[in-house]
């Protein structure tokens, strides 16, 4: 019996059953028809009909097209907020869920409402990226710093920055290289610095930006993005990174001449031809000259950014990562998650002092386990716990023997290099796919936040 004839016979039986006069017989006939259809469904599921195969192909194509549309939408949002799609976002495009979580967090801490001014946020990001000599992020945030109205003099070096920003230098280098050194005294020094003191809300946002950019350096070097000269020299469509295509609609005078459409040239020509007022013509000529001077100034700034040296934004360049397990100091104890965890302590504190950021960070941490990957969940957990281990954080309920069983020596070396000292000259080649970078980046982000938030909690209790 074919599928079509079977459906026709079943429909006929169902109609007869409904038309049966006796309720009991009608009920029994309906059960019989239901049993018939159930057997038919089972048989159909075991057979490979061309129609079923075609439906599966269409479903897979719909899934692929849906993921592509999701990535396109995310890229459009990035264009609106930053004026370009950076190379890091393009690297993450293969996993839209990962990209979406990353972009939401980064957009919130750098562009949305918060206690810190926009130029301060990007300058803090520059300081964080400079600790790992990440030219790509230093250049990117320098351009964004100028775009939001930052003082170009600050880019001459850390000494040219305001004293309040210079106060962050110590906690920046500690979190970047030896986060277990973060202490209550560091928090106190920032919150009680006289006229240059920080508020708790400002400090929490600054710490989140520092940890975010430190962990992003691991991703950048792991993907070899920092060594790509094309990503540093120009932005998409040849536009400078400080230009946003959506600014033209808001009357921004800094629109490049090459981006003007033919209709705009025609409109300008007609307006000039129809204008007989010499005063108006002089004003337009003067405005055109001012626009040209601004474009030239912006071009010079862009060229200066390409020569930005990360070392001018750091102090104590010899400070670097040291083996936590081999340290000689006895007073630095292991950070036990059972005593201070993100779920029970860090989340509530950061969400109270910096509204909504806790939910965004929590989504990033949780998405690691739900990301599609060819590797097992046990491998993801082993990578996560191994990174926390080399940074001094331990889980009492985890058997660390699994780390040696699941992670080969070359993979452990790569993960440790990316997480602890992500420098272009030190990071070896990844023995697996891009998958280990995702838990590596977020595991380091959570580790730094745990150390910083624990110190803030200790200050508040004291």
ZAMARGU-4260 file (C-alpha; in steps of 0.2 Angstrom, whole numbers, plus 5000, padded with zeros to 4 digits):
<rodrens>
0) 5000/5000/5000 | 5007/5017/4995 | 5006/5032/5007 | 4992/5040/4996 | 4981/5025/4996
5) 4984/5022/5014 | 4978/5040/5018 | 4963/5038/5007 | 4958/5021/5016 | 4960/5029/5033
10) 4950/5044/5029 | 4935/5033/5023 | 4936/5023/5039 | 4936/5038/5049 | 4921/5045/5040
15) 4911/5028/5043 | 4916/5028/5061 | 4910/5046/5064 | 4893/5041/5055 | 4891/5026/5066
20) 4874/5027/5075 | 4879/5017/5091 | 4891/5027/5102 | 4900/5011/5108 | 4903/5005/5091
25) 4908/5023/5085 | 4921/5023/5099 | 4928/5007/5095 | 4929/5011/5076 | 4938/5027/5080
30) 4951/5018/5091 | 4953/5006/5076 | 4956/5020/5064 | 4968/5029/5076 | 4978/5013/5078
35) 4979/5012/5059 | 4986/5029/5057 | 4998/5026/5071 | 5005/5010/5062 | 5006/5021/5046
40) 5016/5034/5054 | 5028/5022/5061 | 5030/5014/5044 | 5032/5030/5036 | 5046/5036/5048
45) 5056/5020/5043 | 5055/5023/5025 | 5065/5036/5015 | 5052/5044/5004 | 5058/5057/4991
50) 5046/5070/4999 | 5053/5067/5016 | 5071/5069/5010 | 5066/5085/5001 | 5058/5091/5017
55) 5074/5088/5027 | 5084/5097/5014 | 5073/5112/5015 | 5073/5112/5034 | 5092/5112/5034
60) 5092/5126/5021 | 5080/5136/5031 | 5091/5134/5046 | 5106/5140/5036 | 5097/5155/5029
65) 5091/5159/5046 | 5108/5159/5053 | 5115/5170/5039 | 5100/5182/5041 | 5104/5183/5060
70) 5123/5187/5056 | 5118/5200/5044 | 5106/5208/5057 | 5120/5208/5070 | 5132/5216/5057
75) 5119/5230/5053 | 5118/5234/5072 | 5137/5235/5073 | 5137/5247/5058 | 5124/5258/5067
80) 5134/5258/5083 | 5152/5259/5077 | 5151/5264/5059 | 5160/5248/5054 | 5161/5229/5056
85) 5178/5225/5065 | 5188/5209/5061 | 5184/5202/5078 | 5165/5202/5074 | 5169/5194/5058
90) 5179/5180/5066 | 5164/5176/5078 | 5151/5176/5063 | 5152/5157/5062 | 5143/5156/5079
95) 5129/5169/5079 | 5124/5165/5096 | 5141/5169/5102 | 5143/5184/5092 | 5126/5191/5098
100) 5130/5189/5116 | 5147/5197/5113 | 5140/5212/5104 | 5126/5215/5116 | 5139/5216/5131
105) 5151/5226/5122 | 5138/5239/5115 | 5131/5241/5133 | 5148/5244/5142 | 5155/5256/5129
110) 5140/5265/5121 | 5124/5264/5133 | 5120/5273/5149 | 5133/5272/5163 | 5142/5282/5176
115) 5158/5284/5165 | 5159/5297/5150 | 5161/5289/5133 | 5179/5295/5131 | 5184/5287/5148
120) 5177/5270/5142 | 5187/5269/5126 | 5203/5276/5135 | 5201/5262/5148 | 5199/5250/5134
125) 5215/5257/5126 | 5224/5254/5143 | 5218/5236/5145 | 5223/5232/5127 | 5240/5240/5129
130) 5245/5228/5143 | 5245/5214/5131 | 5253/5225/5116 | 5237/5222/5106 | 5239/5234/5092
135) 5223/5230/5084 | 5212/5234/5099 | 5223/5250/5104 | 5220/5256/5086 | 5202/5252/5086
140) 5198/5260/5103 | 5209/5275/5099 | 5198/5279/5083 | 5182/5277/5094 | 5189/5288/5107
145) 5191/5302/5094 | 5174/5299/5087 | 5165/5301/5104 | 5174/5318/5107 | 5190/5312/5116
150) 5205/5324/5118 | 5218/5319/5105 | 5232/5324/5117 | 5227/5310/5128 | 5233/5298/5115
155) 5251/5304/5117 | 5253/5292/5132 | 5247/5288/5149 | 5255/5303/5156 | 5244/5315/5146
160) 5228/5307/5153 | 5219/5314/5167 | 5225/5309/5185 | 5209/5299/5188 | 5213/5288/5173
165) 5231/5286/5178 | 5225/5279/5195 | 5218/5264/5186 | 5235/5259/5179 | 5239/5248/5194
170) 5224/5238/5195 | 5224/5236/5176 | 5241/5228/5176 | 5237/5217/5191 | 5221/5210/5183
175) 5230/5208/5166 | 5244/5198/5173 | 5242/5192/5191 | 5224/5194/5196 | 5226/5185/5212
180) 5236/5200/5218 | 5220/5211/5218 | 5217/5216/5236 | 5205/5227/5246 | 5219/5240/5247
185) 5218/5243/5228 | 5200/5247/5229 | 5202/5258/5244 | 5216/5268/5235 | 5204/5272/5221
190) 5189/5276/5231 | 5198/5287/5243 | 5210/5297/5232 | 5204/5314/5237 | 5198/5325/5223
195) 5202/5311/5210 | 5193/5297/5219 | 5181/5285/5210 | 5163/5281/5215 | 5159/5262/5217
200) 5148/5263/5201 | 5162/5270/5191 | 5174/5258/5197 | 5163/5243/5193 | 5161/5249/5176
205) 5179/5252/5174 | 5183/5235/5180 | 5171/5227/5168 | 5179/5236/5153 | 5196/5231/5159
210) 5192/5212/5161 | 5182/5213/5144 | 5196/5220/5134 | 5209/5208/5143 | 5199/5193/5138
215) 5196/5200/5121 | 5215/5201/5118 | 5216/5182/5121 | 5203/5180/5107 | 5212/5193/5095
220) 5229/5184/5097 | 5221/5167/5096 | 5213/5171/5080 | 5229/5180/5073 | 5219/5195/5070
225) 5232/5207/5077 | 5245/5202/5064 | 5233/5206/5050 | 5239/5223/5043 | 5223/5225/5033
230) 5212/5226/5048 | 5223/5240/5055 | 5225/5250/5039 | 5207/5253/5034 | 5189/5250/5038
235) 5176/5242/5027 | 5172/5252/5011 | 5188/5262/5013 | 5180/5274/5025 | 5190/5280/5040
240) 5185/5271/5057 | 5179/5287/5064 | 5166/5290/5051 | 5148/5282/5053 | 5137/5281/5038
245) 5122/5285/5048 | 5129/5302/5054 | 5125/5309/5037 | 5107/5308/5041 | 5110/5318/5057
250) 5119/5333/5048 | 5137/5327/5051 | 5148/5338/5041 | 5162/5326/5041 | 5155/5315/5027
255) 5169/5310/5015 | 5167/5318/4998 | 5168/5301/4989 | 5152/5295/4998 | 5141/5309/4991
260) 5128/5302/4979 | 5125/5309/4962 | 5108/5316/4967 | 5116/5326/4981 | 5128/5334/4968
265) 5113/5338/4957 | 5104/5346/4971 | 5119/5356/4976 | 5121/5362/4958 | 5103/5367/4956
270) 5103/5376/4972 | 5118/5386/4967 | 5111/5390/4950 | 5095/5396/4957 | 5103/5406/4971
275) 5107/5424/4967 | 5112/5429/4984 | 5131/5432/4985 | 5131/5431/5004 | 5123/5414/5003
280) 5136/5409/4990 | 5150/5415/5001 | 5143/5406/5016 | 5142/5390/5006 | 5160/5392/5000
285) 5166/5395/5018 | 5157/5380/5024 | 5164/5369/5011 | 5182/5375/5015 | 5178/5371/5034
290) 5172/5354/5029 | 5188/5351/5019 | 5199/5356/5033 | 5190/5345/5045 | 5192/5330/5033
295) 5210/5334/5032 | 5212/5335/5050 | 5202/5319/5053 | 5214/5310/5040 | 5229/5316/5049
300) 5222/5309/5065 | 5218/5292/5056 | 5236/5292/5050 | 5243/5296/5067 | 5232/5282/5075
305) 5241/5269/5063 | 5257/5274/5071 | 5250/5272/5089 | 5263/5263/5100 | 5254/5253/5114
310) 5269/5254/5126 | 5265/5273/5129 | 5249/5268/5138 | 5258/5256/5151 | 5270/5257/5165
315) 5281/5243/5173 | 5282/5233/5156 | 5292/5219/5165 | 5277/5214/5175 | 5270/5198/5167
320) 5261/5182/5171 | 5269/5170/5184 | 5265/5153/5188 | 5252/5153/5202 | 5256/5135/5207
325) 5274/5138/5208 | 5273/5155/5218 | 5285/5157/5233 | 5273/5168/5243 | 5263/5158/5255
330) 5250/5172/5259 | 5242/5170/5242 | 5229/5156/5245 | 5219/5147/5231 | 5203/5156/5227
335) 5189/5143/5230 | 5173/5145/5221 | 5163/5138/5235 | 5168/5153/5245 | 5165/5166/5232
340) 5156/5162/5216 | 5149/5172/5201 | 5131/5164/5204 | 5130/5168/5222 | 5140/5183/5225
345) 5147/5192/5209 | 5131/5193/5199 | 5121/5202/5212 | 5135/5214/5217 | 5139/5219/5199
350) 5120/5220/5194 | 5117/5231/5209 | 5131/5244/5206 | 5130/5243/5187 | 5112/5240/5182
355) 5108/5226/5170 | 5127/5222/5166 | 5125/5206/5177 | 5112/5199/5166 | 5122/5202/5150
360) 5138/5194/5158 | 5128/5180/5165 | 5121/5176/5147 | 5139/5176/5140 | 5145/5163/5153
365) 5130/5152/5151 | 5131/5152/5132 | 5147/5143/5133 | 5139/5127/5137 | 5125/5129/5124
370) 5136/5133/5109 | 5136/5121/5095 | 5153/5112/5094 | 5161/5096/5088 | 5169/5094/5105
375) 5160/5086/5120 | 5153/5096/5135 | 5167/5088/5146 | 5180/5095/5135 | 5173/5113/5137
380) 5172/5111/5156 | 5190/5104/5157 | 5196/5120/5147 | 5186/5131/5158 | 5192/5124/5174
385) 5210/5122/5168 | 5210/5141/5164 | 5203/5145/5181 | 5216/5133/5189 | 5231/5142/5181
390) 5224/5159/5187 | 5222/5152/5205 | 5204/5147/5205 | 5199/5130/5210 | 5182/5120/5211
395) 5181/5107/5226 | 5168/5097/5217 | 5179/5094/5201 | 5191/5080/5197 | 5206/5088/5190
400) 5212/5072/5184 | 5200/5074/5169 | 5210/5089/5163 | 5225/5078/5159 | 5214/5065/5152
405) 5204/5076/5140 | 5218/5089/5136 | 5233/5084/5127 | 5249/5093/5131 | 5250/5104/5115
410) 5232/5110/5118 | 5235/5114/5136 | 5250/5124/5131 | 5240/5134/5118 | 5226/5137/5130
415) 5237/5143/5144 | 5247/5154/5132 | 5231/5162/5125 | 5223/5165/5143 | 5239/5170/5152
420) 5250/5179/5141 | 5242/5182/5124 | 5256/5190/5115 | 5259/5188/5096 | 5276/5182/5098
425) 5272/5169/5112 | 5255/5161/5106 | 5258/5144/5097 | 5247/5137/5084 | 5230/5130/5090
430) 5230/5111/5088 | 5211/5111/5087 | 5198/5122/5078 | 5192/5139/5084 | 5181/5131/5098
435) 5193/5132/5112 | 5195/5151/5110 | 5177/5153/5116 | 5178/5145/5133 | 5195/5152/5135
440) 5190/5170/5132 | 5175/5169/5144 | 5184/5159/5157 | 5197/5172/5159 | 5184/5186/5159
445) 5175/5178/5174 | 5191/5175/5183 | 5196/5193/5183 | 5179/5198/5188 | 5178/5186/5202
450) 5195/5193/5209 | 5190/5211/5207 | 5172/5209/5214 | 5178/5199/5229 | 5190/5214/5233
455) 5176/5226/5231 | 5165/5215/5243 | 5179/5215/5256 | 5180/5234/5255 | 5162/5236/5257
460) 5161/5224/5272 | 5176/5232/5280
</rodrens>
